[in-house]
Amino acid sequence: MKRLFVEGFGMCMPFQTAHSLTLLSRTGLNPRFYLSSFIASLFILLTVSTLAYGLDVAEPIDTKGLSTLNVRLSSKVIHPPQELVVTTFNLPDIAIAKPMVGPPSKSAILENDQRHRMVVLTSEESGNIKVYVLDNIDLAPYLPSLRTLTANRGCAHDRMTITGGLGCVAISLKEIIEEEILP
């Protein structure tokens, strides 16, 4: 066996290219003990983690708080084709704020998780908001509550890029549709 002098530690160490189990047995350590303790610890680790995972999966998933509609904002004006539009509303008395940074959102699309578009909101040059309803939902009785909700939310003064302006109106309409129209 050759000896290798390690300068940083000031000692000689054996240098050989033997298997690690033979090195353990030559130094007086029992390799079977380490192998059996490794297998036992691996078994315990896998058993405990599997049991813990199985307990988590058995609980029912609460879908009550999950969203059913998504809001997508666009910096371009979107006018859907007339053959897809069921009804159209104008919202002249809802004011929206322009964002502090970046271009304002000019359109908002409300759609479900399967990308079925239900409503498109478009901000006109005159400052009015045009609502295109693409699904068979009746928004007419809920327009006064939309005006109240946007006033309470402060859409006329919220200048954040996503939650303000047209995004604020879209989030308010999303809440009304999810709570009042969709069961």
C-alpha positions in Angstrom: 0.0 0.0 0.0 1.3 3.4 -0.9 1.2 6.4 1.4 0.2 9.9 0.4 1.3 12.9 2.4 -1.4 15.5 2.8 0.3 18.9 3.3 -2.6 20.9 4.6 -3.2 18.4 7.5 0.4 17.3 8.1 -0.3 13.6 8.0 0.1 10.5 5.9 -3.0 8.8 4.5 -3.2 5.5 2.7 -3.7 5.7 -1.0 -5.3 2.8 -2.8 -8.0 2.2 -5.3 -10.0 -0.4 -3.5 -13.8 -0.8 -3.1 -15.3 1.2 -0.3 -16.6 -2.0 1.5 -13.1 -3.5 1.5 -11.8 -0.2 3.0 -14.4 -0.4 5.7 -13.5 -4.0 6.5 -9.7 -3.3 6.5 -10.1 -0.4 8.9 -12.0 -2.6 11.4 -15.6 -1.4 10.6 -18.2 -4.0 9.7 -19.7 -3.2 6.2 -22.7 -5.5 6.8 -23.7 -3.3 9.8 -23.7 -0.1 7.6 -25.5 -1.8 4.8 -28.2 -3.3 7.0 -28.7 0.1 8.8 -29.0 1.9 5.4 -31.6 -0.6 4.2 -33.6 -0.2 7.5 -33.5 3.6 7.4 -34.6 3.6 3.7 -37.5 1.3 4.6 -38.6 3.5 7.5 -38.3 6.7 5.4 -40.3 5.3 2.5 -43.0 3.8 4.9 -43.5 7.0 6.8 -43.6 9.2 3.7 -46.1 6.9 2.0 -48.4 6.8 5.0 -48.3 10.6 5.3 -49.0 11.0 1.6 -51.9 8.6 1.9 -53.5 10.5 4.7 -53.4 13.8 2.7 -55.0 12.3 -0.4 -58.0 10.8 1.6 -59.3 14.3 2.5 -62.0 15.7 0.2 -61.1 18.7 -1.9 -63.0 21.9 -1.1 -64.1 23.4 -4.5 -66.3 26.1 -2.9 -63.7 28.8 -2.9 -62.3 28.1 -6.4 -62.9 30.6 -9.2 -65.1 29.7 -12.1 -64.3 32.7 -14.3 -61.0 34.1 -15.4 -60.3 37.7 -16.4 -57.9 38.3 -19.4 -56.9 41.9 -20.1 -55.8 43.2 -23.5 -54.2 46.5 -24.5 -56.0 46.3 -27.8 -59.7 47.1 -28.4 -61.6 43.9 -28.9 -65.0 43.9 -30.7 -66.3 40.3 -31.0 -68.1 39.3 -34.3 -71.8 40.2 -34.3 -72.9 36.6 -34.8 -71.4 35.7 -31.4 -72.9 38.6 -29.5 -76.2 37.9 -27.7 -76.7 41.4 -26.1 -74.8 44.6 -25.8 -74.9 47.2 -23.0 -73.3 50.6 -22.6 -72.0 51.7 -19.2 -71.5 55.5 -19.6 -71.7 56.3 -15.9 -68.8 54.0 -14.7 -65.5 55.9 -14.7 -62.2 54.1 -14.9 -58.8 55.4 -14.0 -55.8 55.3 -16.3 -52.8 53.4 -14.9 -49.7 55.1 -13.5 -47.3 52.9 -15.5 -47.8 51.4 -19.0 -50.6 51.5 -21.4 -54.2 51.2 -20.1 -56.2 48.0 -20.7 -58.7 48.6 -23.4 -60.5 45.2 -23.3 -61.2 42.6 -20.7 -62.5 39.0 -21.4 -64.3 37.0 -18.9 -64.1 33.2 -19.6 -64.3 29.9 -17.8 -61.5 27.4 -17.5 -62.3 25.8 -20.8 -61.8 29.2 -22.5 -65.5 29.6 -23.2 -65.9 33.4 -23.4 -68.9 34.8 -21.7 -68.4 38.6 -21.6 -66.2 41.1 -23.3 -65.7 44.6 -21.9 -64.3 47.2 -24.2 -63.3 50.8 -23.2 -64.3 53.2 -26.0 -62.4 56.4 -26.9 -65.3 58.5 -25.4 -64.6 56.9 -21.9 -67.7 54.7 -22.0 -67.5 51.0 -21.4 -69.3 48.7 -23.9 -70.3 45.2 -22.6 -70.7 42.4 -25.1 -72.5 39.4 -23.7 -71.5 36.2 -25.6 -73.5 33.7 -23.5 -77.2 33.4 -22.6 -76.9 35.3 -19.3 -79.1 38.3 -18.4 -76.9 41.1 -17.0 -79.6 43.8 -17.2 -81.0 43.4 -13.7 -77.4 43.4 -12.2 -76.1 46.6 -13.9 -77.2 48.9 -10.9 -75.3 46.6 -8.5 -72.3 46.7 -10.9 -72.3 50.4 -10.7 -72.5 50.3 -6.9 -69.8 47.7 -6.6 -67.4 49.6 -8.9 -68.0 52.8 -6.9 -67.3 51.0 -3.6 -64.2 49.4 -5.1 -62.9 52.7 -6.3 -62.4 51.8 -9.9 -62.5 55.6 -10.8 -59.4 56.1 -8.7 -57.5 52.8 -8.6 -54.5 53.4 -11.0 -52.8 50.0 -10.5 -52.1 48.2 -13.8 -54.2 45.1 -13.3 -56.6 45.7 -10.5 -57.5 49.3 -11.5 -59.2 50.8 -14.5 -61.0 48.3 -16.7 -59.6 45.4 -14.7 -61.4 46.7 -11.7 -64.8 46.7 -13.6 -64.1 43.2 -14.9 -63.3 41.9 -11.5 -66.5 43.4 -10.1 -68.6 41.9 -13.0 -66.8 38.6 -12.4 -68.0 38.6 -8.8 -71.6 39.4 -9.7 -71.7 36.6 -12.3 -70.2 34.1 -9.9 -72.3 35.0 -7.0 -75.7 35.9 -8.6 -76.0 34.3 -12.0 -73.9 31.1 -11.9 -75.1 28.8 -9.1 
